[in-house]
Amino acid sequence: MKFLFGIGNPGKEYEGTRHNIGRAFAAHEGGHESDVFVNQSGEAVRKLKVKPQDLIVAHDDLDIDFGKFKLSFDRNSAGHKGVESIIKALKTKKFWRLRFGIANTKLKKMRKEGNVADFVLSKFTPTEQKQLKAIFKEAHDRITHD
């Protein structure tokens, strides 16, 4: 049986932000929502005492377009600080990652300006918020049927 852990930041000010899409998905699915900041995710996961191969870590991914997601196993962090923290804490990368795309046209502009942190901490647009329900349903179907 797989254990779902959603990476994100705790606190009202982070609800609905792109960086918290993993946490939002875990909440939607009845999984474990991170109660620590993204960069401390490893400590939270280690305390759960779950076998790495039974772990699905849901998180945001800047390199995937919004509306898409990828399920992968035994991969590097690709620069995601929360995933890096988990790999370090578990001493393995042999766990599942459910990577939700958050990239859009605004990201390209913000990357040029060096404002990636501002982008990941920005809220989804109203149109994107409406689309999340369908994205989450598709992701649910994928992780429960694989």
Secondary structure, DSSP 8 states (H G I E B T S, - for coil): --EEEE----SGGGTTBGGGHHHHHHHHHT-EE--S-GGGHHHHHHHHT--GGGEEEEEEEEEEETT-EEEEES---TT-HHHHHHHHHHT---SEEEEEEEE-HHHHHHHHHT-HHHHHTSB--HHHHHHHHHHHHHHHHHHHH-
